[in-house]
Amino acid sequence: MTQKTVKDYIRSIYDFPHEGIIFRDVTTLFADARGFRMAVDQILHFYAGQKIDKVVGLEARGFILGGAVAHQLSTGFVPIRKKGKLPGTVISEAYELEYGEAVMELHDDALKEGERVLIVDDLLATGGTAEAGIKLCKRLGADVIGCAFVIDLPDLGGRDRLQKLGMPVHVLCAFEGA
């Protein structure tokens, strides 16, 4: 019997949210205790021995994964949310989507100058959301040490986009196509 990988726990849903799209659903990974533990442990492995002051999760599935990673590291967790979701004073960063623009926000006091942060999300597609997250963290003076994702969709170019920013990128698995 072969041992399961993180990829084995991810469900593919065809024609969602639009015809021709294959949605890679990590909720099946999160729902399985063994699969979820495997994903968290594998992300932690990339950063063993590194000082991390905060884990930053990108809305929304990045909250689930990022919270678990932060817990294991015994460090704080900071959410980056879609516009209008955070109370208090925020900084904003707009980024391009396939059909328009979106805005991500971060509390203006969530990170301190020089803090070493790890950005976590479930999926790396075009890299727009992660790039906005990186820019927000850097605007507060944080040192983004890397980005970790469960899934990479390499055909969409997100990894290259983030690496061109000088960002180390770690992924647990990849799926071809969009």
C-alpha positions in Angstrom: 0.0 0.0 0.0 1.4 3.4 -1.0 1.4 6.3 1.4 -1.0 9.1 0.5 0.4 12.6 -0.4 -1.1 16.0 0.3 -2.3 16.0 -3.4 -4.3 12.8 -2.8 -6.5 14.6 -0.3 -7.5 17.4 -2.7 -10.8 17.1 -4.6 -11.1 18.4 -8.2 -14.5 19.9 -9.1 -15.0 20.4 -12.8 -16.7 23.4 -14.3 -16.7 25.5 -11.1 -17.0 28.4 -10.7 -17.3 28.6 -14.5 -17.3 26.1 -17.4 -13.8 24.9 -18.3 -12.4 25.6 -14.8 -11.2 22.8 -12.6 -11.5 24.0 -8.9 -9.0 22.4 -6.6 -10.8 22.0 -3.3 -8.7 21.9 -0.2 -11.7 21.5 2.1 -11.3 17.8 1.7 -7.7 18.1 2.8 -8.6 20.2 5.8 -11.4 17.8 6.8 -9.1 14.8 7.1 -7.0 14.9 10.3 -4.1 13.0 8.7 -4.1 15.1 5.5 -4.4 18.4 7.4 -1.5 17.4 9.8 0.6 16.3 6.8 0.1 19.7 5.0 0.9 21.7 8.2 4.0 19.6 9.0 5.3 19.8 5.4 5.0 23.6 5.4 6.8 23.8 8.8 9.6 21.6 7.3 10.5 24.3 4.8 11.1 26.8 7.6 12.7 24.6 10.3 15.3 26.6 12.3 14.2 29.9 10.9 13.0 32.7 13.2 9.4 33.6 12.3 7.6 36.4 14.3 4.2 36.2 12.7 2.3 34.1 10.2 0.2 36.1 7.8 -2.8 34.3 6.2 -4.6 35.4 3.0 -8.4 35.4 3.0 -10.0 33.0 3.4 -8.5 29.5 3.3 -5.1 30.9 4.2 -6.7 31.7 7.6 -7.2 28.0 8.3 -3.8 26.9 7.2 -2.0 29.9 8.5 -3.6 29.6 11.9 -2.5 26.0 12.3 1.1 26.9 11.2 1.2 29.8 13.6 0.0 27.6 16.4 2.7 25.0 15.7 5.3 27.8 15.7 4.0 29.3 18.9 3.8 32.7 17.1 1.1 35.2 16.3 -1.3 35.1 13.3 -2.3 38.1 11.2 -5.1 38.0 8.7 -5.1 39.9 5.4 -8.7 40.4 4.4 -10.7 41.6 1.5 -11.7 45.3 1.6 -14.2 46.3 4.2 -13.8 43.2 6.4 -11.4 44.5 9.1 -12.5 46.9 11.8 -10.1 49.7 12.8 -7.6 51.5 10.8 -6.2 49.6 7.8 -3.8 50.0 4.9 -5.0 48.8 1.5 -3.4 47.4 -1.7 -5.3 47.0 -5.0 -4.4 44.3 -7.4 -5.6 43.0 -10.8 -8.0 40.1 -11.2 -8.8 38.3 -14.4 -12.0 40.4 -14.7 -11.3 43.6 -12.8 -9.6 44.7 -9.6 -9.7 43.7 -5.9 -8.4 45.3 -2.7 -6.8 43.5 0.2 -6.4 45.2 3.7 -4.2 44.8 6.7 -4.6 46.5 10.1 -2.0 49.3 10.2 -0.7 48.1 13.6 -0.6 44.3 12.8 3.1 44.1 12.1 6.1 45.9 13.5 9.2 47.1 11.8 11.7 44.3 11.3 9.3 41.4 12.2 10.0 38.3 10.1 6.8 37.1 8.6 5.7 34.0 6.6 2.7 34.4 4.2 0.5 31.3 3.9 -2.4 30.5 1.5 -4.0 27.4 0.0 -3.5 28.2 -3.7 -1.0 30.0 -5.9 -2.5 30.9 -9.2 -1.5 34.2 -10.8 0.1 35.5 -7.6 -1.9 38.7 -7.5 -3.3 38.2 -4.0 0.1 37.1 -2.6 1.9 40.0 -4.2 -0.7 42.4 -2.6 -0.1 40.7 0.7 3.7 41.0 0.4 3.4 44.7 -0.4 1.1 45.3 2.6 3.5 43.6 5.0 6.5 45.5 3.6 4.7 48.8 3.9 4.6 48.1 7.7 8.3 47.4 7.7 8.0 43.6 8.0 10.6 41.3 6.5 8.7 38.7 4.4 10.8 35.6 4.6 8.7 33.6 2.1 5.4 32.4 0.9 4.0 28.9 1.4 1.1 27.3 -0.5 -0.6 23.9 -0.6 -1.2 24.1 -4.3 0.6 25.7 -7.3 -1.1 26.1 -10.7 2.2 26.7 -12.6 0.5 27.4 -15.9 -0.8 30.7 -14.4 2.6 32.0 -13.5 2.2 33.0 -9.9 5.4 31.4 -8.7 7.5 33.2 -11.3 5.7 36.5 -10.4 6.6 36.1 -6.7 10.2 34.9 -7.4 10.7 38.0 -9.6 10.0 40.0 -6.4 12.8 38.1 -4.8 10.4 36.0 -2.8 11.2 32.4 -1.8 8.1 30.3 -2.7 7.3 26.8 -1.3 4.4 24.6 -2.5 3.3 21.1 -1.5 1.9 20.0 -4.8 1.0 21.3 -8.3 -1.8 20.8 -10.8 -1.4 21.5 -14.5 -3.9 23.7 -16.2 -6.1 26.4 -14.8 
